[in-house]
Amino acid sequence: MNGGCKAGIDHCSCTYTSCGKRGNCCQCVLFHRSRGEVTGCFFSPEGERSYDRSLENFVRDAARRQAAGR
């Protein structure tokens, strides 16, 4: 299943260290998409640390980043 999919902890920004999908982008994306969520790597560092991967939280996080000019 690794047809071009990144695997390795060195590129993963997720801080949920006990997750078995951490460091495997394909598994992570599949898991979160199946739940209607966004992967942690799309959030700001602050948003990612909340562990709330909902679309609503992603939109709030993106709005905060835009308002802060980041």
Secondary structure, 3 states (H helix, E strand, C coil): CCCCCCECHHHCCCCCCCCCCCCEHHHHHHHHHHCCECCHHHCCHHHHHCCCCEHHHHHHHHHHHHHHCC
